[in-house]
C-alpha cells in the first residue's frame, strides 16, 4: 500500500534579494565564471555527487548545464544566461560575470532598486545605441572579399578554451577547417529564402589533432563485422541514387506517438500489424526505385511514407579513419559535409567538438550581422570609458523623467562602468594587473608587482585585442581606479603606425550585444524581486 503524505504548504520568502542573503551564493557563481573566463581560464571538473557523467571544461554551455543550483535567485540568473547561450552559443561567461557584478554592486548603492534599475536601463540603451552607430570605435566591419575576419573570429573562439589542449599550430589548422566547413555550406547564389547547408561533427578519439579533416557528404559509423558484408556497391547506379533515411530507437520507443500510453485491443497482434506496415513500406520503396536505406532523419513508422523523405546521392563508398569504418554518403553538391575531429583523449575531444560548434555558430551570425567586436576585454573598457565621458558633464535637463538627481545618476553610471571594467579584468588569472590607455580606452596587461610602473609596458606590446601597439605619448591609468573622463578616439583618429596588422582577438558582435542586454535586464529583474514562492512538495 502506498504511503500517503499531506501536501506541504508553499514557502514564501519576502525580500529575497538583500546584500546579506544573496552575496555568498552570488560571489560563488561569479568566482566560478570569472576564473573560467578567457584563454588562461582555469578548468572546472564538474560531476554529480551521486555519480554519473563527469566533464572537464571552461565553456559556459557545459558549465552552466552541469551546475546544480538550489538558490532560486541564482536559478533565475543561470536560466536566463542558458537561454542566451542556447541561441547564440557564445558570451555566456561574460553575461554571468557582468550580471553578478551589477547585482552585487547595485545592492550597496544608497538608492532604491527602482531608481537603479531605471538608470541601468538608460545606460544599457546608451551602450547599445553606440555599438550600432557608425562612430563606434570598438567594432570592425567584416570584409567578405577575404577570409581574415573569419579566421580571426574562429581562432579567437578556439584559443579561449584551454581544455582543448591545442598548440598554436593546431589552432590555426582547426581554424582553417572550421572556416572551410562554413564556406562549404553557404550557397553560391544569394536568395531571399537562402538555406545554409549542414556540418556534421564526427569525433575520433586517440588521433592527433592534425589528422582532422573535412569530408563532403555524411559519414555513418559501421561496426567492424559489417565492413565486409556491406551492400554490393557495384549494383548501384553511378549517380542520382535515391535514399530513404530512418531513425529507430534502440530501446524500442516509438518516435511518432507522442507522450502517453498505448492501448492494444485483445484481438490485435502488434507484431503482425508492424509486419504489415513494414511490407507496405518496402513495396512503396521498391515502387519508388529507392536504392539505399540508412538511419538518420526520422520517418514515422505508423503513417504513410512521403516522397519528401527521399534524398538523392551522387555516390556511396566506404571510408576508414583511424580504427573506425564509415559508410560514406556523397551528395551531388557540397552543402553537407562531415567534420572528422580528432584529439588525443576523450576530455579534450569533447571540449573541441563543443568549441568548434560554437565557432561555426558565430560564423553563421556574420551573414546576418557582418560585424565583429574587439576582444581581449577592449570592448568592455572602451564602453566603460564612453559611458564615463558621456555622463561626466550631464545636466539635470537631460534627466527629465528619470526621477533622479545628477549626483545619483553619476553614482549609478560609475557603478555600471566599473562592472564593465571588472569583466575585462576577469581575463587576468596569473597575478598580473591591467591598465587602460586614456586615448582609446583599450586594456593592457602588466606583470605582477609592477602596478605603479606604467613604463613596464614594453615597446612592442599590444593591447588585449592586439589592434594597437604602445605609443610614446600614451597616458595610462590603472583599470578600475576611477580615472578622469575622456573621449575615446574613433577608429579614424588612431595613427596607422600604431595599428597592428597581425591576427586580432575578436568577439562575435551578435553574441556580445545580446549578452550585454541579458546581463543588465536579468540584473534588473532580480533587483526588482519582492517575493519568492517555492513549492516544497
C-alpha positions in Angstrom: 0.0 0.0 0.0 1.4 3.4 -1.0 2.1 5.8 1.8 0.0 9.0 1.6 1.6 12.2 2.8 0.0 15.5 3.4 0.9 18.3 1.0 3.3 20.8 2.4 2.4 24.5 2.1 4.4 26.6 -0.3 7.3 28.6 1.2 7.1 32.3 0.6 10.2 34.4 1.1 9.7 38.2 1.3 12.5 40.4 0.2 14.7 37.6 -1.2 17.3 40.0 -2.7 19.3 41.6 0.1 23.0 42.0 0.3 23.3 39.6 3.2 21.1 36.8 1.8 22.5 36.6 -1.7 26.1 37.9 -1.6 27.6 34.5 -0.7 25.9 32.4 -3.4 26.3 35.2 -5.9 30.0 35.6 -5.2 30.5 31.9 -5.6 28.8 31.9 -9.1 30.7 34.9 -10.1 34.0 33.3 -9.0 33.3 30.2 -11.0 32.5 32.1 -14.1 35.3 34.7 -13.8 38.0 32.0 -13.1 36.9 30.1 -16.2 37.0 33.2 -18.5 39.4 33.6 -21.3 42.4 31.8 -22.8 44.1 31.3 -19.5 40.9 30.5 -17.6 41.0 27.7 -15.0 39.3 24.4 -15.9 36.4 23.1 -13.9 35.8 19.4 -13.1 32.0 19.1 -12.8 30.4 15.9 -11.6 27.3 14.8 -9.8 27.8 13.8 -6.1 25.7 10.6 -6.6 27.7 9.6 -9.7 27.1 10.0 -13.4 28.6 12.0 -16.2 31.8 13.9 -15.5 33.1 16.9 -17.6 36.2 19.0 -17.5 35.5 22.3 -19.2 35.6 26.1 -19.0 32.8 26.6 -21.6 29.6 28.2 -20.4 27.2 25.8 -22.1 28.7 22.8 -20.4 29.5 24.6 -17.2 26.0 26.0 -16.5 24.2 22.9 -17.5 26.4 20.9 -15.2 26.0 23.1 -12.1 23.4 22.1 -9.5 21.9 25.3 -8.1 19.3 25.4 -5.3 19.1 29.2 -4.7 16.0 30.4 -6.5 17.5 33.8 -7.4 20.6 32.2 -8.9 18.4 29.6 -10.7 16.7 32.6 -12.4 20.1 34.1 -13.4 21.5 30.8 -14.7 18.3 30.0 -16.6 18.4 33.4 -18.3 22.0 33.0 -19.4 21.5 29.4 -20.6 18.7 30.7 -22.8 21.1 33.2 -24.3 23.7 30.5 -24.9 21.2 28.2 -26.5 20.5 30.9 -29.1 24.0 32.4 -29.6 26.4 29.7 -28.4 28.8 32.3 -27.0 29.1 35.1 -24.4 27.7 33.1 -21.5 30.5 33.6 -19.1 30.6 37.4 -19.9 26.9 37.6 -19.2 27.2 35.8 -15.9 30.2 37.9 -14.7 28.6 41.2 -15.7 25.2 40.3 -14.2 26.7 39.1 -10.9 28.8 42.3 -10.6 25.8 44.5 -11.3 23.7 42.9 -8.7 26.4 42.9 -6.1 27.4 46.5 -6.6 23.9 47.9 -7.0 22.8 46.4 -3.7 25.5 48.5 -2.0 24.2 51.8 -3.5 22.2 54.1 -1.2 19.4 54.2 -3.7 16.1 52.5 -4.2 16.1 49.4 -6.5 13.6 51.0 -8.9 15.9 54.1 -9.4 18.9 51.9 -10.0 17.0 49.6 -12.5 15.7 52.6 -14.5 19.2 54.2 -14.7 20.8 50.9 -15.6 18.3 50.6 -18.4 19.2 54.0 -19.7 22.9 53.3 -19.6 22.3 50.0 -21.4 20.4 51.8 -24.2 23.3 54.3 -24.4 25.7 51.4 -24.9 23.6 49.6 -27.5 23.0 52.8 -29.4 26.7 53.4 -29.5 27.5 49.8 -30.6 25.1 50.1 -33.6 26.3 53.6 -34.6 28.7 54.4 -37.4 31.0 56.2 -34.9 31.6 53.1 -32.7 35.4 52.5 -32.5 35.2 49.1 -30.9 33.6 47.2 -33.8 35.0 46.0 -37.1 33.3 45.5 -40.4 33.6 42.0 -41.9 35.2 42.0 -45.3 33.6 39.2 -47.3 36.1 39.6 -50.1 38.8 38.0 -47.9 38.8 35.4 -45.1 40.9 37.2 -42.5 37.8 38.2 -40.4 36.6 34.6 -40.4 40.0 33.3 -39.3 40.3 35.9 -36.6 36.9 35.1 -35.1 37.4 31.3 -35.3 40.9 31.5 -33.9 39.7 33.7 -31.0 37.0 31.2 -30.1 39.3 28.2 -30.2 42.1 29.9 -28.3 39.7 30.9 -25.5 39.1 27.3 -24.3 42.3 25.7 -22.8 40.6 22.3 -22.2 41.0 21.6 -26.0 44.8 21.5 -25.3 45.7 22.8 -28.7 49.1 24.2 -29.8 49.3 27.4 -31.9 49.8 25.3 -35.0 46.8 23.1 -34.2 44.6 26.1 -33.5 45.5 27.5 -36.9 44.8 24.2 -38.6 41.4 23.6 -37.0 40.5 27.3 -37.7 41.1 26.7 -41.4 38.9 23.6 -41.3 36.1 25.4 -39.5 36.2 28.2 -42.0 36.2 25.8 -44.9 33.2 23.9 -43.4 31.4 27.3 -43.1 32.1 28.3 -46.7 31.0 24.8 -47.9 27.5 25.2 -46.6 26.9 28.8 -47.9 25.0 28.7 -51.2 26.8 30.2 -54.2 23.8 32.2 -55.2 22.2 34.7 -52.9 18.4 34.3 -52.5 15.8 35.8 -50.2 14.9 32.3 -48.8 18.5 31.1 -48.6 19.1 28.0 -46.5 22.5 27.1 -45.2 23.9 23.6 -45.6 24.9 21.4 -42.7 28.2 20.4 -41.0 28.1 17.1 -39.1 30.7 16.7 -36.4 32.3 13.2 -36.3 34.6 12.9 -33.2 37.5 10.5 -33.4 39.4 9.8 -30.2 43.0 8.8 -30.0 44.4 10.5 -33.1 46.4 13.7 -33.5 44.5 16.9 -34.0 46.4 17.4 -37.2 44.7 14.3 -38.6 41.3 16.1 -38.5 39.8 16.6 -41.9 36.7 17.7 -43.9 34.8 15.2 -46.0 31.9 16.1 -48.3 28.7 14.3 -47.5 27.7 12.2 -44.5 29.7 9.6 -42.6 27.8 6.8 -40.8 29.9 4.7 -38.5 29.8 1.0 -39.2 30.6 -1.9 -36.9 33.6 -3.9 -37.9 31.6 -7.0 -38.6 29.6 -5.1 -41.3 32.7 -3.8 -43.1 33.0 -6.8 -45.4 29.2 -7.5 -45.6 28.1 -4.1 -46.8 25.8 -3.8 -49.7 27.2 -4.6 -53.1 28.1 -1.1 -54.3 28.6 -2.3 -57.9 24.8 -2.9 -58.1 24.0 0.8 -57.6 23.6 3.3 -60.4 26.6 5.6 -61.0 24.7 8.7 -59.9 21.4 10.1 -58.6 20.9 7.3 -56.0 17.6 7.6 -54.2 17.9 7.3 -50.5 15.5 6.9 -47.6 16.6 7.9 -44.1 15.3 6.2 -40.9 15.7 6.7 -37.2 15.0 3.8 -34.9 15.3 3.9 -31.1 17.5 1.1 -29.8 15.2 0.9 -26.7 12.2 0.2 -28.8 10.5 3.6 -28.3 8.2 5.0 -31.0 9.4 8.4 -32.3 6.0 9.5 -33.6 3.4 8.5 -30.9 4.0 11.4 -28.6 3.6 11.2 -24.8 1.2 8.8 -23.1 0.3 5.1 -23.1 -0.5 2.8 -26.0 -3.6 0.6 -25.5 -3.7 -2.6 -27.6 -7.0 -4.4 -28.2 -7.0 -8.1 -27.3 -7.8 -9.2 -30.9 -4.9 -7.2 -32.4 -1.5 -8.7 -32.8 1.1 -5.8 -32.6 3.8 -7.8 -34.3 1.5 -8.7 -37.2 0.5 -5.0 -37.6 4.1 -3.8 -37.6 5.0 -6.6 -40.1 2.2 -5.4 -42.4 3.4 -1.8 -42.1 6.9 -2.9 -43.0 5.8 -4.9 -46.0 3.7 -2.0 -47.3 6.7 0.4 -46.7 9.0 -2.0 -48.5 6.7 -2.2 -51.5 6.4 1.6 -51.7 10.2 1.9 -51.6 10.6 -0.6 -54.4 8.0 1.2 -56.4 9.8 4.5 -55.8 13.1 3.0 -57.0 14.8 3.7 -53.7 18.3 2.1 -53.7 19.6 2.6 -50.1 18.1 2.6 -46.6 20.2 4.2 -43.8 19.4 5.7 -40.3 19.4 9.4 -39.8 16.3 11.6 -40.2 13.2 10.1 -38.7 10.5 8.6 -40.9 7.2 7.9 -39.0 6.6 4.2 -38.6 2.8 4.5 -38.1 2.0 6.7 -41.1 2.4 6.5 -44.9 5.8 7.4 -46.4 6.0 10.7 -48.3 8.3 11.1 -51.2 9.6 14.2 -49.4 11.5 11.8 -47.2 13.6 10.7 -50.1 17.1 12.1 -50.7 19.4 11.9 -53.6 23.1 10.9 -53.6 25.8 11.2 -56.1 27.8 8.2 -54.9 28.2 5.8 -52.0 31.6 4.4 -50.8 33.3 3.0 -47.8 35.9 5.0 -45.8 38.1 4.4 -42.8 39.8 6.9 -40.5 42.0 5.7 -37.7 40.4 2.5 -36.4 36.9 3.3 -37.4 35.0 2.5 -40.6 32.3 4.6 -42.1 29.6 4.3 -44.8 30.3 7.5 -46.9 27.2 9.1 -48.4 28.4 11.6 -51.0 25.8 14.2 -52.2 25.6 15.8 -55.6 26.5 19.2 -54.1 28.8 20.4 -51.2 26.0 21.8 -48.9 26.6 19.0 -46.4 30.0 17.9 -45.1 31.3 15.8 -42.3 34.0 17.3 -40.0 36.2 14.5 -38.7 37.5 16.0 -35.5 40.4 14.2 -33.8 42.0 14.7 -30.4 44.2 12.8 -28.0 41.7 11.9 -25.3 38.0 11.9 -24.6 38.0 15.1 -22.4 39.9 17.3 -24.9 37.9 15.8 -27.8 34.5 16.6 -26.3 35.6 20.2 -25.5 37.0 20.6 -29.0 33.6 19.4 -30.5 31.7 22.0 -28.4 34.1 24.8 -29.3 34.0 24.0 -33.0 30.2 24.1 -32.8 30.4 27.5 -31.1 32.8 28.8 -33.8 30.5 27.5 -36.5 27.5 29.2 -34.9 29.3 32.5 -34.5 30.3 32.4 -38.2 26.7 31.9 -39.2 25.8 35.1 -37.4 28.2 37.1 -39.6 25.8 36.5 -42.6 23.1 38.5 -40.8 25.2 41.0 -38.8 28.6 41.4 -40.6 30.4 43.0 -37.6 32.9 41.9 -35.0 33.7 43.4 -31.6 37.2 43.9 -30.3 38.1 41.1 -27.9 40.5 40.6 -25.0 38.5 43.0 -22.8 39.0 46.0 -25.0 35.3 46.4 -25.9 34.3 46.4 -22.2 36.9 49.0 -21.2 36.1 51.1 -24.3 32.4 51.1 -23.4 33.2 52.0 -19.8 35.3 55.0 -21.0 32.5 56.0 -23.4 29.8 55.9 -20.6 32.0 57.9 -18.2 32.7 60.5 -20.8 29.0 60.9 -21.9 27.9 61.3 -18.3 30.8 63.4 -16.9 29.1 66.7 -17.6 25.5 65.7 -17.8 22.9 68.4 -16.9 19.7 67.9 -14.9 17.7 68.8 -18.0 18.9 65.6 -19.6 17.4 63.6 -16.8 13.8 64.7 -17.1 11.5 61.7 -16.4 14.3 59.7 -14.6 13.2 60.9 -11.1 16.8 61.2 -10.0 19.4 63.9 -9.3 22.6 64.4 -11.3 24.7 63.0 -8.4 22.5 59.9 -8.2 22.8 59.3 -11.9 26.6 59.7 -11.8 26.8 57.3 -8.9 24.9 54.6 -10.9 26.9 55.4 -14.1 30.2 54.9 -12.3 28.9 51.6 -10.9 27.9 50.5 -14.4 31.3 51.4 -15.8 33.1 49.7 -13.0 31.2 46.5 -13.7 32.2 46.6 -17.3 35.9 47.1 -16.3 35.6 44.2 -13.8 34.5 41.9 -16.6 37.6 42.9 -18.6 39.9 42.3 -15.5 38.4 38.8 -15.2 40.6 37.8 -18.1 43.7 38.0 -16.0 44.4 34.8 -14.0 48.2 34.8 -13.4 48.5 37.5 -10.7 49.1 40.4 -13.1 47.1 43.6 -13.4 45.5 45.7 -16.1 46.0 49.3 -17.3 43.8 51.3 -19.7 45.1 54.0 -22.0 43.4 57.4 -21.9 43.2 57.8 -25.6 41.3 54.8 -26.9 40.1 53.0 -23.8 41.8 49.7 -24.5 43.1 47.3 -21.9 46.8 46.4 -21.4 48.1 43.6 -19.3 51.1 44.2 -17.0 53.1 41.6 -15.0 52.8 41.2 -11.2 54.3 43.7 -8.8 54.5 46.4 -11.3 51.3 48.2 -10.6 52.9 51.6 -10.0 55.3 51.5 -13.0 53.4 52.5 -16.2 56.6 52.1 -18.2 56.6 48.3 -17.6 54.6 48.0 -20.9 57.2 47.1 -23.5 57.6 48.9 -26.8 56.3 46.0 -28.9 53.5 45.1 -26.6 49.9 45.0 -27.9 46.6 45.7 -26.2 44.2 43.0 -25.3 42.6 42.8 -28.7 46.0 43.0 -30.5 44.8 46.0 -32.6 47.0 48.7 -31.0 50.7 48.9 -30.2 52.3 51.1 -27.5 52.9 54.7 -28.4 55.4 57.1 -26.8 52.9 59.7 -25.8 50.2 57.5 -24.3 48.7 58.2 -20.9 47.9 55.4 -18.6 45.6 54.6 -15.6 45.0 51.5 -13.5 41.9 49.8 -14.8 39.1 50.3 -12.2 40.9 53.2 -10.4 38.4 55.8 -11.3 40.4 57.7 -13.9 39.4 61.0 -15.4 36.8 61.0 -18.1 38.0 61.2 -21.6 36.5 60.9 -25.1 37.8 57.6 -26.8 39.1 58.3 -30.2 37.2 57.0 -33.2 39.0 54.3 -35.4 39.9 57.0 -37.9 41.7 59.0 -35.2 44.2 56.3 -34.5 47.6 56.5 -36.2 48.1 53.7 -38.7 51.6 53.2 -37.3 50.1 52.1 -34.0 47.6 49.7 -35.6 48.7 46.0 -35.7 48.4 44.1 -38.9 48.7 40.7 -37.2 45.7 38.4 -36.3 43.3 40.1 -33.9 41.4 38.9 -30.9 37.7 39.5 -31.7 34.3 38.6 -30.3 31.0 37.9 -32.0 29.1 41.1 -32.3 25.7 39.4 -32.1 26.6 37.2 -29.1 28.1 40.0 -27.0 25.5 42.6 -28.0 22.7 40.2 -26.7 24.8 39.1 -23.8 25.1 42.7 -22.6 21.3 43.0 -22.8 20.7 39.7 -21.0 23.1 40.7 -18.2 21.6 44.1 -17.5 18.0 43.1 -17.9 18.4 40.0 -15.7 20.2 42.0 -13.0 17.2 44.5 -13.1 14.7 41.6 -12.8 16.5 40.1 -9.8 16.9 43.5 -8.1 13.1 44.0 -8.5 12.1 40.8 -6.9 9.9 41.2 -3.9 8.8 37.6 -3.1 9.9 34.1 -4.0 7.3 31.3 -3.7 8.7 27.8 -3.6 6.7 24.6 -3.8 8.0 22.2 -1.2 6.2 19.1 -2.5 
